[in-house]
Amino acid sequence: MNKTTKAKYDLAERMLKGRVDVDEVVMMSGLTKEQVEELKDKVVPKNTDAEILSKLDTVDLDIGPLLYDDAVYTDEENEALEESEE
């Protein structure tokens, strides 16, 4: 695969990841529709948990606002946080 063809595939892959329609990817990349469809099958996940959950919001789940915190706290910090909440 030469650099031009590789660049076309890279462009098509980025566009598919960005959820651009297949017909538009064909027009912009210069690849055939069959090539883009094959690439889409490899690049775009099919109904994974992450894809399904990405389309939901807190209203759909009926759980109210969420606050995410991935920080790891020590026991002393956890106790201080619990005391400040009370």
Secondary structure, DSSP 8 states (H G I E B T S, - for coil): --HHHHHHHHHHHHHHHTT--HHHHHHHH---HHHHHHHHHHHS-SS-HHHHHHT--HHHHT------------HHHHHHHHHHH-
